[in-house]
Amino acid sequence: MTNSAKPASSGKPAYPYPCALVFGVPGAGKGTQGEILTKVPGFFHLSSGVIFRKLDPQSEEGRIVREYSARGDLAPDDVTIKIFLNWLESQRAADRFRPREQLLLLDGIPRNIHQCEILEKYIDVKLLLHFVCYDEEAMIARIRRRAVLENRTDDANESVTRKRFEVYHKATAPVLDYYKDVVKEVDCAKIQADVLSQSLDYLVPILKENFPRDC
């Protein structure tokens, strides 16, 4: 993996972008922490789940994603990567994502080893924050509450939720070994403030190293 992205020229993307992965089982609180962190200067949070839910359901991509999500399966890699890159570059073009100033926080991607391999030329993974879960039943209960509170229809079916956990352990968990040299664990059962504090302990040194500021 290479060092941090250099300034873009002629408006072209300066791949690979320095990034950190926010990783863990469904319901581990990745999205919640990502939303908090993106309000901190220097971080830009991207959630594949949020992007997927914003897709036009009448579009071809929206139809494919909805079909797979309804079963608790992962969308095809080519579709996932295309959606991810299109959305990320639209944010960069709109100056909402500034890769020379912000550490990219990825939540929900990559979700398998093949996606890791495809993304090698686009992202430089400096850190993987693993939100460790010791009680998956508590996570399933959390997802049920989220379905009601946030009107998340994709979380409403418990059998689909349990299928998502199966897919996670089979396809997604191996990503931890792929990035084993940069994995740091965070106990997601703690209160949100503790999770945030521990996450920042790991993230801030990465931010300082890759985005040094003049005194």
Summary of the structure (lengths in Angstrom):
residues: 215
radius of gyration: 16.9
end to end distance: 28.5
largest distance: 54.1
contacts: 624
relative contact order: 0.20
helix: 50%
strand: 15%
